[in-house]
Amino acid sequence: MIYGLDIGGTKIEIAIFNQQLDLQERRRIPTPKISYSAFIDALVTLVTQADEKYCVKGIIGIGMPGIIDANGLSLSANIPCVNNKNVAHDLGKRLDRKVAIENDCRCFALSEAVDGAGKNYSNVYGAIIGTGAAGGFTINQQLYTSRQGIAGEYGHMQLPASLQQKYQLPIKACGCGLPNCFEGYISGPGILFLHQHFGGDAVDVPTLVKRWHEGDALATITFECFLDILGASFSTIVMAYDPDIIVMGGGISLIERVIERLPTHIEAHLFTNFNSPQVIQAQFGDASGGRGAAILARQLHAV
Ligand SMILES: [Zn+2]
């Protein structure tokens, strides 16, 4: 059996798969965020219960928000107790097995590249845009890994001065410590920020999308600006990796008109005569975190 542990700021979900990646079951528990020993104990309990139920010693992959550095140490704003801890090592020691670990958005990319929406392509970029903006790049169904694990962080590249000036946008501070990251404009909260910048009222994203579809002028201005900025941010992915396909997940990916129009807006930020890859919706959506973690575990044990 393969266990994909999808660890979030509020819940930990174990997704249990057979070797063919058919889902057997999922279970969720609250995430212990303050005590690291309680956090590890919770993971040990989930895995031990699964081992006992299926009479196996399952293999384990973890998908977690934040950065996992080259030494395996975590940095996560959502789960303070894991900061500077080597979760894969500590869990592996308790359970006497090798544990694979990756950022959850990279797990999403892997899941979509291996048997999701990107399965027929060699070079796949998987991007999740919801409350944040992150992703990962895969080559031949393997995650691209890099020296510090920050490659492809398009959400924390800076908005170009040309767009700043074009839309008269203020400089926004980002939670990562850098000024003016794309994430502050292209995430769900980013769209609402843009809408208010153009004089709109405080609404939620579904309402704004509805107004856009109805032809509301202010909603149209908001989404034109949003698509321009999103296109610029995705053009950095194309410039860096030139992927065959971009698979999008997260709340923003559910807005079909955004997906349809995005390639044109990416192209506007590329050299003349170069084109954008297709942008398509993810197949597994929210389930991709645990699924990608399981695939990572299978790859680790196949070596
Ligand atoms: Zn940032």
Residues whose N, C-alpha, C, O or C-beta is under 5 A from the ligand:
A	BS01	ZN	G155 H156 C174 C176 L178 C181
